[in-house]
């Protein structure tokens, strides 16, 4: 077993705004100091949301709770904002004071933040940001990536063993063989070289 799978990850919807509203699913979020209140996020350089944050230096993070459904994660995690409007025909959001949306469905709170520093991590950028607002929406527990795998992600009906590829960073499972060379993990945004071939 990959020891990295023992690290606990949450799931969040990161939102931004330039010429259009946009967002993506991330799992890399941490509070680094409480005084001042600061967080870090990491996001793949190829994400449209990344481009928006680099331009505006601000973002919101909606914290997903245990009432989250797969359709919400699919909407924000399985397509690129470069190609689709993720907010089209979607009404479960409001606009925060910073003019960026936050998600009201399947979330328990949101954080607004302004970027202080950007660090190049190779495939990702790390954003250090000041928290400008934090709002609680309800008391429903936050989900972890393990909870998503066990309780939200659809189960396969076919019981026959098949080849899958498991992301060594976040545990996302790609079903099918072979794994495309240009595949990007929809959860943590790492590329194909981080995937391990296995059987399910």
C-alpha positions in Angstrom: 0.0 0.0 0.0 1.2 3.5 -0.9 1.8 5.4 2.4 0.6 8.6 0.7 -2.9 7.0 0.8 -2.8 7.4 4.6 -2.8 11.2 4.4 -6.2 12.6 5.1 -7.6 14.8 2.3 -10.8 16.9 2.2 -12.7 17.9 -0.9 -13.4 21.5 -1.7 -14.8 23.6 -4.6 -12.4 26.4 -5.4 -14.2 29.3 -7.2 -12.9 32.4 -9.0 -14.2 35.0 -11.4 -12.7 37.0 -14.4 -14.8 37.2 -17.6 -17.0 34.3 -16.3 -17.7 32.5 -13.1 -15.7 29.3 -12.7 -14.6 26.6 -10.2 -12.9 23.3 -9.8 -12.5 20.6 -7.2 -9.4 20.6 -5.1 -8.1 18.5 -2.1 -5.0 20.5 -1.2 -6.1 23.1 1.4 -4.5 23.9 4.8 -4.7 26.6 7.4 -1.0 27.6 8.0 -1.5 30.3 10.7 -4.4 31.5 12.8 -2.9 34.9 13.6 -2.9 36.2 11.0 -5.5 33.8 9.5 -3.8 32.4 6.4 -4.4 29.3 4.2 -2.5 27.6 1.4 -4.0 25.9 -1.6 -2.3 24.0 -4.4 -3.8 23.8 -7.9 -2.6 22.4 -11.2 -1.2 25.0 -13.6 -3.4 23.8 -16.5 -6.7 24.7 -14.7 -8.7 27.6 -15.9 -9.3 28.5 -12.3 -5.6 28.9 -11.8 -5.4 31.4 -14.6 -8.2 33.4 -13.0 -6.6 33.4 -9.6 -3.3 34.6 -11.0 -5.1 37.5 -12.6 -7.4 38.5 -9.7 -5.4 37.4 -6.7 -8.6 36.3 -4.9 -10.8 33.2 -4.6 -13.4 31.4 -2.5 -13.3 27.9 -1.2 -16.6 26.0 -0.5 -16.1 23.1 2.0 -18.0 20.0 0.9 -20.1 18.2 3.5 -21.6 14.7 3.8 -24.7 15.7 1.9 -22.7 16.4 -1.2 -23.7 14.4 -4.3 -21.7 12.9 -7.1 -23.3 15.3 -9.7 -21.9 18.3 -7.9 -18.4 16.8 -7.8 -18.8 15.8 -11.4 -19.9 19.3 -12.5 -16.9 21.0 -11.0 -14.3 18.2 -11.1 -14.7 16.4 -14.3 -14.6 19.2 -17.0 -12.5 22.2 -17.7 -13.7 25.7 -17.4 -11.8 26.5 -20.6 -14.4 24.4 -22.5 -17.6 24.6 -20.5 -19.6 27.0 -18.3 -19.8 25.2 -15.0 -22.4 27.6 -13.7 -24.8 27.2 -16.6 -28.2 25.8 -15.5 -26.8 25.7 -11.9 -28.6 27.8 -9.2 -27.0 26.4 -6.0 -24.6 29.3 -5.4 -24.5 32.9 -4.2 -22.1 35.7 -4.8 -20.0 36.7 -1.8 -18.8 40.1 -0.9 -15.7 39.7 -3.0 -18.0 39.1 -6.1 -16.9 35.5 -6.4 -19.5 32.7 -6.1 -19.7 30.2 -3.2 -21.6 26.9 -3.4 -24.7 26.5 -1.2 -25.5 22.9 -2.1 -23.7 20.1 -0.3 -21.4 22.5 1.6 -21.1 23.5 5.2 -19.1 26.8 4.9 -17.0 28.9 2.7 -13.8 30.9 2.9 -12.9 34.1 1.0 -9.2 34.8 0.5 -6.7 37.1 -1.1 -3.4 35.9 -2.5 -0.2 37.0 -0.7 2.4 34.8 -2.5 2.6 32.4 -5.3 5.0 29.5 -5.3 5.9 27.4 -8.4 5.7 23.7 -7.5 6.4 22.4 -11.1 3.0 21.0 -12.2 1.1 23.1 -9.6 1.1 26.6 -8.1 0.8 27.0 -4.3 -1.1 30.1 -3.2 -0.6 31.5 0.2 -3.6 33.7 1.1 -5.1 35.9 3.8 -8.6 34.8 4.8 -10.8 37.8 4.4 -14.1 36.2 5.4 -15.2 32.8 6.8 -18.9 31.9 6.8 -20.6 28.8 8.4 -23.7 27.6 6.5 -24.6 24.5 8.6 -23.2 21.9 11.0 -23.1 18.9 8.6 -19.7 17.2 8.8 -17.1 17.9 6.1 -16.2 15.0 3.8 -12.8 13.4 3.3 -11.6 11.9 0.1 -12.1 8.4 1.7 -15.7 9.3 2.5 -16.2 10.3 -1.1 -14.8 7.0 -2.3 -16.9 4.9 0.1 -20.2 6.8 0.2 -20.5 9.2 -2.8 -18.7 7.8 -5.8 -20.9 5.5 -7.8 -20.1 1.8 -7.3 -19.5 -0.4 -10.3 -22.2 -3.0 -11.0 -19.8 -5.4 -12.7 -18.1 -7.7 -10.2 -15.5 -9.1 -12.6 -11.9 -8.0 -11.9 -10.6 -5.3 -14.3 -7.6 -3.2 -14.8 -7.7 0.2 -13.1 -5.2 3.0 -12.5 -5.0 4.6 -9.0 -3.6 8.1 -8.5 -0.7 7.8 -6.0 -1.4 11.3 -4.7 -5.1 11.3 -3.9 -6.4 7.8 -4.6 -8.6 8.7 -7.5 -9.4 5.5 -9.6 -9.4 5.6 -13.4 -11.3 2.7 -14.8 -10.2 1.4 -18.2 -7.0 0.2 -19.9 -4.8 1.7 -21.1 -4.6 5.0 -19.2 -4.3 7.8 -21.7 -0.8 9.4 -21.7 -2.2 12.9 -21.4 -4.7 12.0 -18.6 -5.0 14.5 -15.7 -6.5 13.4 -12.4 -9.8 15.2 -12.0 -9.4 15.5 -8.2 -5.7 16.5 -7.6 -4.7 17.4 -11.2 -1.6 15.3 -11.3 -0.7 13.7 -14.6 -0.5 10.1 -15.8 2.9 9.3 -14.4 1.4 9.5 -10.8 -1.0 6.6 -11.6 -0.3 3.0 -10.5 -1.8 0.1 -12.5 -4.0 -2.3 -10.4 -7.0 -4.6 -10.5 -10.4 -3.9 -9.1 
